[in-house]
């Protein structure tokens, strides 16, 4: 693997602590989670619009974004 490329944009071992992100600053944590939810809401809407006319099957976001 090239040094400049990551397999994921996060370190999987950090997932266990994700829910603790707001412990030091609840207000900042709320802003972060509100933003995070909005990012995923946009993607969910795009996926719903894309899949509306597709036959039943198993799809991923790679299909939605054309990868």
RAQUI-V727592 format. One record per residue. OMEGA is omega in whole degrees, -180 to 180 (999 if undefined). D_CENTER is the distance of its C-alpha to the mean C-alpha in Angstrom with 2 decimals. Layout:
# RAQUI-V727592
<<OMEGA,D_CENTER> <OMEGA,D_CENTER>>
This chain:
# RAQUI-V727592
<<178,23.33> <-180,23.83> <-176,23.51> <-177,21.30> <177,18.63> <176,16.09> <176,14.89> <179,11.48> <179,10.40> <175,11.02> <-176,14.02> <-180,13.67> <179,16.61> <-178,14.89> <-180,12.62> <-178,15.83> <-175,16.23> <-179,12.88> <-179,14.64> <-172,17.55> <-176,16.00> <-175,18.12> <-178,21.33> <-177,23.07> <-177,22.32> <180,21.33> <178,21.42> <177,19.14> <178,16.75> <178,16.85> <180,16.18> <-177,13.11> <174,11.67> <178,12.93> <-179,11.24> <179,7.77> <180,8.67> <179,10.09> <-179,7.32> <178,5.65> <177,9.41> <179,10.28> <179,8.28> <178,9.79> <178,13.05> <180,13.16> <179,12.73> <179,15.37> <-179,17.69> <-173,17.46> <-174,18.19> <-178,20.91> <180,23.68> <176,22.66> <177,24.67> <180,23.41> <179,21.52> <-178,18.47> <175,15.87> <178,12.48> <175,10.23> <176,12.69> <-177,15.36> <-176,13.91> <174,13.63> <178,16.83> <999,16.24>>
